[in-house]
Amino acid sequence: MRAVTYHEYGGPDRLSLVDLSVPEPKRAEVRVKVLACGINLSDWENLTGSPLYARLGGLFRPGRPVLGSDIVGEIIALGEGVTGWAVGDRVWAEVVMRGGGFAQECTLPANRLARVPEDLDNVTAAALPQPGSIALAGTKGVKAGQKVLINGAGGASGPLAIQLAKAAGAHVTGVDHAGKAAFMRARGADRVIDYRSTDFADEDVHYDLILDLVGTRPMRRIAPVLAPGGRYRLIGGTMRAMFSALFMGFARGVMSGKKIGVGAAEGDPATLDRIGALAMEGRLTPEIAGTLGLDGVPEALAQVGAGAAAGKLVVLPNG
């Protein structure tokens, strides 16, 4: 089978399209034909090994050679002990710590699988697991009339978070570069900010929720623009921003009553079922920036790493 592999951290030049042996499912695993796999910013981070948390699977060398974690596939073999699934089932999974989706076939843990809704096409489904999980977790508890700011709103998770926050009745501000302004407004943003000309942390505006998908600011810059009792959720960004949110954010939160949080839940099967239901109801619609074959993965990852993709790029490993 064909797969895109890497064996050392770095840029897209570290990737190679090679032939690999077909993987055999171990106990409690299935093997799938990969129908589609969404590209996430986490794939870029795992490729480059930066920020440092991207090296959890291998400090000096990647622990797994194939990236790709938002996988839609058709089961073609069952490992020992697998029940509840059959060959031919169309399934999806989010396996950010495992990867394997940038290949024609891969193995997946049976307990991470959910059934893809019948009327949800492969490309749309592959654009939803990680971004949808982040959007659901990040906007949980949003209420009508609240002010929500989404930093990095023009990527993959941001547009979904905009949709959920708007559906809850919030006023939503999206932050990204000016080239994505129309895109953010089309997804429902009430206001957009070009981060290259305006720093939202310098404005005299206070937010009930800041969902930060690309954190670069320390908490001393963020805390003043949170409203009393407001919440800050950091999903990705620099190690400096992570440490600041974890340590300085905790102290500031205790003193001010503001809630500071880091990270988002993975797309477990129950979450995928919820995402699928919302998608079928038309309440969660990803923006597809394009589809590509395995040979296009290096260039696509470079686009995602540079923040140039407006929406989701999806790999079709089998054409």
N, C-alpha and C positions, 0 to 999 in steps of 0.2 A: 504494500500500500504506500501511497505518497503522504508525506508529512513535512511540516516546517519545523525544524529543530534548531536548538542553540545549546552550546556547552560552556559558554562563558558570558559574563555580564558585559554589556556594551550597547551599541546602537544597532540599527537594522542590518548593518553589514555582518553581524554575528549570526544571522539567520541563514539557513540552508534548506533548500527543498530536496529531500532525499527519499529513497525507498527504505521502508522499515518492514520488519516481520509483522504480521497481523497479531495483535495482542490477544492472549487467551484470558478469559475472565476467571478470576480466582473465586474462592467461596464468597457468597453473598454479593457477587458482582454480575453485571451483564456486559456483553459487547454490543455496541451499536454502530450502525452505519451513520456517520455524521451527515445530517441533511443540511444543517446550517449552524453557524457559530458566530455570535456577536463579538466584536472587538471592544474591549473596555480599556479605560485608562490604567487599570490594574495590570493589564497585559504589558503595557509600556513600562510600568514601574518594575514588573518582574523581569523584563528584558534588560533594563538598565541597572537593576539592583539598587535603585534609588527612588524614594527615601529608604533609609536603612531597614525599615520594617518589611520591605519587599524581599529581604534576604532571609526571612524566617525559614524558608525551605532549604537554605544552603548559604552559609555566610560567605564563602569564597567562590563557590561555583553553584550554578543552578541545581536544585535537587531533582527537578524533572525537566526533560529536554523539550517537551512540547507545550506551548502555551495554548490559551483558549479555554474559557471557563463557562461561558453561557451557551450550552449545547442543546440542540434539538436533534434527536436521532431516532432511528428505527431499530428496535432490538433484533439482533440476528443470532445471538447465542446467550444461553443462561448458564451461570456458574452454579456450582453445587449449593444447595440449600436455598435457592431463590424461589420464592412463592409469590403469587399475586400478579405475576407478569408473564407474558407469552411472547414468543417470536412473532414479529410483525407489529407489536405495539409501538405507537409513536409517543415518545416521551421527551421530557426536557429536564434539565438539571443545571444548578449553579454550583460549580466546584472550583472556587477561586484558589484553594490551596492545593489542588490536584492538577488542573489543566487537562490537556489532551485533545482539545477541540479543533486545533489547526491540523487535522489529519483526516484521512478518509474513513478511518474507523478508530474507536477508542473503547476503553472499558470504564464503567461507572459503578459506584456503589448502589445497590438496589434500594437502600433506604434513603437515597437522595433524590430518587426519581418521582416525578409527578406526570400525570397524563396530560398531553396537550389537548386543549379543547378542539373538538372535531372541526369547527369552522375557522380556526385560527391558522393562517398560513405559516410556513416554516420561517420565512424571513422575519415577519412581524414577531413571531414567538421568540426567535433568537435575539431580538433587540430588547427583550423585556426583563429577563431574570435578575441580573445584578442591578441595573438602573431602576427597575420597578421596586425591588426590595429596599434600595436606598431611599427612593421617593416616599414609599409607604412609611418607613421608619422615621424619616426626617420630618415628615409633615403630620405625624400622629399628634392628635390633640389640638390642631389648628381650629380656631373658631371664627365665626362670622364677625367681621369688623376689625379683626386683628391686622397688624402690619407685618408682612413677611418679606424678608430679603433672601434671595438665593444667589450666592456667589458662585460663578461658574455655571450660570443657568442656560448657556447655549450648547452644552455638551450632550451627553446621553441621558443622565439622570435628571438634569435640570428641567428640561421641558416636561417630564412626567411630574416632577414636583410642582411645577407651575400649575399644571392641570388639577392636581389634587387640592392644592391650596385655594385655587379659585373656586373649585366646586364646594369647598367648605365656607366660602363667602369672605375670604381674606382679600386685602389689598396687597398685590404682589409686585415687588421690585426685582428685576432680573439684572445681574451684573455679568458682563462679558465684554469682548471687544466690539467696536462699532459695527463690524461686518456682520454680526449676528443680531443686530438690533431688531430688524424686521422679523427675523425668525422667532425671537423671544416674544415679540408682540403678537405674532400669529398664534402662538401657543397660549396666549391669554395674559401675558404680563401687562400690568397697568402702567408701569414705568420701567425704563431701561437705563442703565448707567454704563458708559464706556469706561472701563477701569483704567485705560491709558490716559484719560484726560481728567477723571474725577475719582477721588478716593472716598468711598461711602463712609469711611470712618472719620472723615473730616467734616461731614455734613451735620447740621443740627436737626437730625431726624432720628427718632427712636423706634426700634422694632421689637415686636413681641416675640418674633422668632427670626434668627439668622441661621440659615442652613448653608454651611460653608463647605463646598465641594472641592475647593482648591486653596486651602488655607495657607496664607503667607504672613499673616499679621499676628503679633503677640497679643495676649489677652489685655494688656494695658491699653491697646488701641481699640479692641473690640468692645470691652465691657461698657465704656461710656455711651455707646449707641444702642445698648439694650435697654428697653423700657423696664420700669420696676416690675419684678416678677417675670421678666423675659427669659427666653431660652436661647442658648447657642449650641448648635450641633455641628461638630467638625467631622467630616467624613474622610477627607484626603488633604494632602498638602505637605509642607516641609516638616522635618523632624523638629525644628525650632517651634513651629506653630503647634505641633502635637504636644511637646513637653510643656509649652506655655499653657495650653488648655488643660492638661492633666494636673499640673501642680499649681500654677498661679491662678488658673481658672477655678479650681476647687476652693482656694482661699478666698478669692473674690466672691464666689458664689455664696459661701457661708456668711460672709459679712454683709452682702447686699440682698440676699434672697433670690438672686438670679441663678438659673440652672445652666450649668456648663457640662456638656457631654461630648464624648469622642467615640467615633465608630458607628457602624450600622450592622444590623442583623443580616446574616447570610440568607440566601433564598432557599429555605427549607421547603419540603413538599407542601406544607400547609400554606406558606406564603405564596408559592407558585400557583396554587389553586385559587387564592384570592386575586392574584394578579391576572390570571386567566379569565376569571369572572368579570373583573373590571374592564378588561380589554374587549370581551364579548358584548358588554353593555355599552361600549363606546366611550367609557369614562377614562380610559388610559390608552392613549394612542401614541406610539413612538414615532419619531421622525426618522425615516430611513435616508441616510445620506448617500448610500450606494451599496452595491453588492460586488463581490470579487471572487476570483479563484485563489487557490493556494499560492500561486506565483505572485499575486498582488499583495500578500501579507506584509512584506517589509515596507513598502511605500505607504500602505494604509496605517501601519503602526506609527510611522513617522508623522503622518497627518494628525493622528490622535495625540501623540506626544507633544506636538506643537500647538494643540488646541485649535487646529484649522478645520476640523470636521464639524459641520453644523448638523448634529444628529448622529445617527448610529450607522457604522459600517459593518456589514455582515459578510462573513466568508461562507462560500458554498464549495466545500472541499471536493464534492463529486460532480460539480458542474451544474 
